[in-house]
Amino acid sequence: MTDIDARDQPADPRSAERLHRSGFDYRIIDTADAQATAAFLRAETRGFLDAEPTDESRDEMAGILQDRRNIGVFDGDDPLPIATVNSWVTPLTVPGGEVPMWAISSVTVSATHRRRGIARQLLEGELRAAATAGVPVAGLTVSEATIYGRYGFGAAIPVAQLTIDARRAGWAAPDASGRFAYVEKDELATVLGELHDRARTQRPGQIAGWPARWRRMAGLGPSDKGAAEVRGVVWRDDEGRPRGAVAYRLAEVEGEFRAELQVRHLVADTDEGLRAMWSFLLHHDLVNRVSVDLRPVDDPVTWLVADQRAVTQRVHDHGWLRILDVPAALQARTYAGEDLEITVEVTDALGFAEGIWRVRVSGGTATVQATDAAPDVTLDVATLSSAYVGGVPLTQLAAAGRVHGDGAQIIAFSEALRSPEAPVLSIWY
């Protein structure tokens, strides 16, 4: 979809200069330097409160870094970074297509250097690098939800955490006619990746995966303490094609000789495949409860079971997006509803998306041009980013005081941005 490579972008000069004034060195990590790579990985695991990497896990993680642009911030001669970030360009599925997205990960600042403006320079440096490279959208998943709005990110892809009482759920759907099979972990990792590659284009919000992600989900991650407990099942249709797969573990329910089935990753590329996988999970012997996270908020499982009250759903934020180029981002997707012409003012404290934009939607596609006309609707870039892939209605954001202007136009724009399927992001990155 794009030949943009984040590794071609140098360290952001503005962030480098600002951090230099504070006595810090901000630079790209040379992944050909084993010692520098090991130091970056130690700083990253420390920042996420993980254990020190082993030799085996360090080798795996170093392989991931080879494909990314990795930045470290250093204090004096200490070879261990006090802050880290990395990034790469990946396709983001949007309604009707894809758009290049600058994926941001590994954002850490050492506990010894908090509140010194380092995180700000990391994030703003990434956004400037993305904009310079011509990438219209940035994205990340977050451990703390209160940080990223100040940089123009909006919570755009809510997901559901599901807990299902398997003893009372029952089953109300037709049975699938294909075949289930337990598979070895290497095969499971391969199938998870192949299914994700096919399924990720079916719903907005998804991004491309990478081999180490699927190996970890399959229980092959060298630093995964629970790896030995992971089991994998694949469902194949009548033609023998894999259409659904699940990686899971069973956690003992104390004193009952029964278990909670904890799903690590569930994927299917057809409705029948998804029904089959839910049937397997909810009919598993000796299981009291099935739990899974990162499901779409419109997952059909509520309508697959006989007792809907057996399903508990907790919706939470997961995928955060940040529009950098309004015309490129809005023109990359399709739109629902009737044709529309609206003038939208976007405010952006960092300036990337700032402007007044005339948006014309005809036949489901948009043209976007800068204008000096009076706006029909005004909102900030984080709000537009939240609504961008159709996961958060613009009318809901307007009710929260985040959108201002002509009420009818807000409703029309909200309807246009709607996605037929709820967006989902089924991985962390």
C-alpha positions in Angstrom: 0.0 0.0 0.0 2.9 2.4 0.7 6.7 2.3 0.3 7.2 4.8 3.1 9.8 3.4 5.6 10.0 5.1 9.0 13.7 4.1 9.2 14.4 6.6 6.5 13.5 9.5 8.7 16.3 11.1 10.8 16.0 12.0 14.5 13.7 15.0 14.7 16.0 18.1 14.9 13.6 20.2 17.0 13.3 17.5 19.7 17.1 16.9 19.5 17.8 20.6 20.1 15.3 21.0 22.9 16.6 17.9 24.7 20.2 18.9 24.2 19.5 22.2 26.0 18.4 20.0 29.0 21.6 18.0 28.8 20.2 15.0 27.0 21.2 13.3 23.8 18.3 12.2 21.5 19.3 9.8 18.7 18.4 6.9 16.6 19.6 3.5 17.8 21.9 1.6 15.4 20.3 -1.9 15.5 23.5 -3.3 13.9 25.2 -2.5 17.2 24.4 -5.4 19.5 25.3 -3.5 22.7 23.2 -0.5 21.8 20.3 -2.7 20.9 20.6 -4.6 24.2 20.7 -1.4 26.2 17.5 -0.1 24.4 15.7 -3.4 25.2 16.8 -3.2 28.9 15.4 0.4 29.1 12.2 -0.6 27.4 11.5 -3.6 29.7 12.3 -1.4 32.7 9.9 1.2 31.5 7.1 -1.3 31.3 7.9 -2.8 34.7 9.0 -6.1 33.0 11.8 -8.4 34.1 15.3 -8.0 32.6 15.3 -9.7 29.1 17.0 -13.0 28.9 19.5 -13.8 26.1 16.8 -15.7 24.3 14.1 -13.0 24.6 16.6 -10.3 23.7 17.4 -12.0 20.5 13.7 -12.2 19.6 13.0 -8.6 20.5 16.1 -7.4 18.7 14.7 -9.0 15.5 11.6 -6.9 15.9 13.6 -3.7 16.3 15.3 -4.3 12.9 12.1 -3.3 11.2 11.5 -0.2 13.2 12.9 3.3 13.8 14.2 3.2 17.4 14.9 6.4 19.3 16.8 6.6 22.7 17.4 9.5 25.0 20.6 9.4 26.9 21.9 11.2 30.0 25.7 11.7 29.8 27.9 8.8 29.1 25.4 6.1 30.4 24.9 3.7 27.6 21.4 2.8 28.9 18.7 5.1 27.5 16.6 7.1 30.0 13.7 7.1 27.5 12.7 5.1 24.4 10.3 5.1 21.5 10.0 3.2 18.3 7.8 3.5 15.2 7.0 2.0 11.8 4.5 2.6 9.0 1.7 0.1 8.7 -1.6 0.0 6.8 -4.6 1.0 8.9 -8.0 -0.3 7.8 -10.6 2.4 7.4 -14.1 2.2 6.0 -13.7 1.3 2.3 -9.9 0.9 2.2 -6.6 1.6 4.0 -4.4 4.5 4.9 -0.7 4.5 5.9 -0.4 4.9 9.7 2.7 5.9 11.7 2.6 3.3 14.5 4.2 4.4 17.7 5.3 2.0 20.4 7.8 1.5 23.3 7.2 4.9 24.8 9.0 4.9 28.1 10.7 7.4 30.4 12.8 6.2 33.3 11.4 6.8 36.8 14.6 8.8 37.6 13.8 11.4 34.9 10.1 12.0 35.2 8.5 15.4 34.6 11.4 16.9 32.6 9.6 17.2 29.3 11.2 14.1 27.8 7.9 12.4 26.9 6.7 15.5 25.1 9.8 15.6 22.9 9.5 11.9 22.1 5.8 12.2 21.1 6.1 15.5 19.2 9.3 14.3 17.5 7.4 11.2 16.2 4.5 13.3 14.9 6.9 15.7 13.1 8.8 12.7 11.6 5.5 11.2 10.4 4.3 14.4 8.9 7.6 15.0 7.1 7.4 11.4 5.7 3.9 12.2 4.4 2.0 9.8 6.6 -1.5 11.2 7.3 -2.4 9.4 10.5 -0.5 8.3 13.6 -1.7 5.6 16.1 -0.8 3.9 19.3 -2.2 1.7 22.1 -1.7 3.1 25.6 -1.0 2.0 29.1 -2.2 5.3 30.5 -5.3 6.9 29.0 -4.8 10.5 30.3 -1.5 11.3 28.5 -2.1 11.3 24.8 -5.0 13.7 24.2 -2.6 16.6 24.7 -0.7 15.5 21.6 -3.9 15.4 19.5 -4.6 11.7 19.8 -8.2 10.6 20.3 -9.6 7.3 21.6 -11.0 6.0 18.3 -11.3 2.2 18.6 -13.2 1.0 21.6 -13.2 -2.7 22.2 -15.1 -5.2 24.4 -13.8 -7.4 27.2 -16.2 -10.3 27.4 -16.8 -12.7 30.3 -19.3 -15.5 29.6 -20.8 -17.9 32.1 -20.4 -21.1 30.1 -22.6 -23.1 32.5 -25.7 -21.0 31.7 -25.0 -19.6 28.3 -26.4 -22.4 26.2 -26.3 -22.3 22.4 -28.9 -20.8 20.0 -27.0 -20.8 16.7 -26.6 -23.4 13.9 -23.7 -25.8 14.2 -20.8 -25.5 11.8 -20.1 -28.4 9.5 -16.3 -28.1 9.3 -13.7 -29.7 11.6 -11.8 -28.7 14.7 -8.3 -29.8 15.4 -5.7 -29.0 18.1 -2.5 -27.8 16.4 1.2 -27.5 17.5 2.3 -24.0 18.4 4.4 -23.4 15.3 1.4 -24.1 13.1 -0.9 -22.1 15.4 1.4 -19.0 15.0 1.3 -19.4 11.2 -2.5 -19.8 11.1 -3.1 -16.9 13.4 -1.0 -14.6 11.2 -2.6 -15.8 8.0 -6.1 -15.4 9.3 -5.3 -11.9 10.7 -4.0 -10.9 7.3 -7.3 -11.9 5.7 -9.6 -10.6 8.5 -7.9 -7.3 9.2 -9.3 -5.7 6.0 -12.9 -6.6 7.0 -13.2 -4.1 9.9 -11.8 -0.6 10.3 -9.2 -0.1 13.0 -7.1 -3.1 12.4 -3.4 -2.9 11.4 -1.0 -5.5 10.0 0.6 -7.9 12.4 4.2 -9.3 12.5 5.5 -12.9 13.0 6.8 -12.3 16.6 3.3 -11.2 17.6 1.8 -14.4 16.5 4.5 -16.5 18.0 3.9 -14.8 21.3 0.2 -15.4 21.1 0.8 -19.1 20.3 2.9 -19.5 23.4 6.3 -19.4 21.7 7.5 -16.1 23.3 10.8 -16.8 25.2 9.9 -14.3 28.0 6.3 -15.6 28.4 6.0 -17.3 31.8 2.6 -18.8 30.8 3.8 -20.2 27.4 3.6 -23.8 28.4 -0.1 -23.5 29.2 -1.1 -22.2 25.8 -3.2 -24.5 23.6 -4.4 -23.8 20.1 -7.4 -25.0 18.0 -8.1 -24.4 14.4 -11.4 -24.8 12.6 -11.4 -25.7 8.9 -14.3 -25.5 6.6 -15.6 -28.3 4.4 -12.9 -27.6 1.8 -10.2 -27.9 4.4 -9.4 -24.1 4.6 -8.6 -22.7 8.0 -11.3 -20.1 8.8 -11.0 -19.7 12.6 -8.4 -20.2 15.3 -7.9 -19.5 19.0 -5.0 -19.5 21.3 -6.0 -20.0 25.0 -5.0 -21.2 28.4 -7.0 -22.9 31.2 -6.8 -21.4 34.7 -7.9 -23.6 37.5 -10.9 -22.5 39.6 -9.8 -23.3 43.1 -11.6 -26.1 44.8 -13.9 -27.0 41.9 -11.9 -29.1 39.5 -13.1 -26.8 36.8 -11.4 -23.9 34.9 -11.7 -20.5 33.4 -10.8 -20.5 29.7 -8.8 -17.4 29.0 -8.5 -16.5 25.4 -5.2 -15.0 24.3 -6.2 -14.4 20.7 -9.4 -15.3 18.7 -9.6 -14.7 15.0 -11.8 -15.8 12.1 -12.1 -14.6 8.5 -15.8 -15.6 8.0 -18.9 -15.4 10.0 -19.2 -19.2 10.0 -15.6 -19.5 11.3 -16.4 -17.1 14.1 -19.5 -19.0 15.1 -17.5 -22.3 15.1 -14.9 -20.8 17.4 -17.4 -19.5 19.8 -19.1 -22.9 19.8 -15.8 -24.6 20.7 -15.1 -22.2 23.5 -18.5 -22.3 25.1 -18.9 -26.1 24.9 -15.5 -26.9 26.3 -15.7 -29.5 29.1 -15.1 -28.5 32.7 -15.1 -24.8 32.0 -17.1 -22.4 34.2 -16.3 -19.2 32.4 -14.8 -17.9 29.1 -12.9 -14.6 29.1 -11.6 -12.6 26.2 -10.5 -9.1 25.5 -10.1 -6.9 22.4 -13.3 -8.0 20.7 -15.5 -5.7 18.6 -18.3 -4.1 20.5 -20.8 -5.7 18.1 -19.4 -9.2 18.5 -22.3 -11.5 17.7 -21.7 -13.8 20.7 -24.7 -12.3 22.6 -26.9 -13.6 19.8 -25.2 -17.0 19.6 -26.1 -18.0 23.1 -29.5 -19.0 24.5 -29.1 -16.8 27.7 -27.8 -13.4 26.8 -27.5 -12.6 30.5 -24.6 -15.1 30.6 -22.5 -12.5 28.7 -21.0 -9.6 30.5 -19.4 -6.9 28.3 -17.1 -4.2 29.5 -16.2 -1.6 26.8 -12.9 0.2 27.1 -10.6 2.4 25.0 -7.9 0.6 23.0 -6.8 2.1 19.7 -5.9 5.8 19.7 -5.5 7.8 16.4 -4.1 11.2 15.5 -4.8 12.8 12.2 -1.9 14.7 10.7 -3.1 15.5 7.2 -6.9 16.2 7.1 -7.4 16.0 3.3 -5.4 12.8 2.9 -7.0 11.1 5.9 -10.6 12.0 5.0 -10.1 11.2 1.3 -8.7 7.7 2.1 -12.0 6.3 3.4 -15.6 6.0 2.2 -18.8 7.4 3.7 -22.3 6.3 4.6 -25.6 8.2 4.1 -26.5 10.8 1.6 -24.2 13.2 -0.2 -22.9 16.0 2.0 -21.2 19.3 1.8 -19.8 20.7 5.1 -17.2 23.2 6.2 -15.2 21.9 9.1 -12.8 23.9 11.3 -10.1 21.8 12.9 -8.1 23.2 15.7 -4.7 21.7 16.5 -2.3 23.0 19.1 0.6 21.4 17.2 -0.5 22.8 13.9 -0.5 19.7 11.7 -4.2 19.5 11.1 -5.1 23.1 11.7 -7.4 24.7 9.2 -10.9 25.1 7.8 -11.7 22.4 5.3 -14.6 22.1 2.8 -15.6 18.4 2.8 -17.8 17.3 -0.2 -19.1 13.7 -0.1 -20.5 12.3 -3.3 -21.3 8.7 -4.0 -19.6 7.7 -0.8 -16.2 9.3 -1.5 -14.9 12.7 -0.3 -12.9 15.6 -1.7 -11.4 17.9 0.9 -10.0 21.4 0.3 -8.8 24.2 2.4 -11.1 27.2 2.5 -11.5 30.5 4.3 -15.4 30.1 4.5 -17.2 30.3 7.8 -17.3 26.8 9.4 -20.4 24.8 9.9 -18.8 22.7 12.5 -15.8 23.3 14.8 -13.8 20.6 16.7 -10.3 19.8 17.7 -8.0 17.3 16.1 -8.4 14.7 18.9 -12.1 14.8 18.5 -12.0 14.4 14.7 -9.5 11.6 15.2 -11.8 9.8 17.6 -14.6 9.8 15.0 -12.4 9.1 12.0 -12.9 5.3 11.6 -16.5 5.3 12.7 -16.1 3.9 16.2 -17.3 6.9 18.1 -20.3 8.8 16.8 -19.7 12.5 16.3 -23.1 13.2 17.8 -21.9 11.5 21.0 -18.9 13.8 21.0 -21.1 16.8 20.4 -23.2 15.9 23.4 -20.0 15.8 25.4 -19.2 19.4 24.4 -16.5 18.4 22.0 -18.1 19.5 18.7 -19.8 22.9 18.1 -21.8 24.3 15.2 -24.9 23.6 13.2 -26.8 20.8 14.8 -28.2 19.4 11.5 -24.7 19.4 9.9 -23.2 17.7 13.0 -25.8 14.9 12.6 -25.2 14.6 8.9 -21.4 14.5 9.3 -21.8 11.9 12.1 -23.9 9.7 9.9 -21.4 10.0 7.0 -18.6 8.9 9.3 -20.5 5.8 10.5 -19.0 2.4 9.8 -21.3 -0.6 9.0 -19.2 -2.8 11.3 -17.8 -1.6 14.6 -14.1 -0.9 14.3 -11.8 -3.2 16.2 -8.1 -3.5 17.0 -7.3 -7.0 18.1 -3.7 -6.6 19.1 -1.5 -4.4 21.3 1.4 -2.6 19.7 
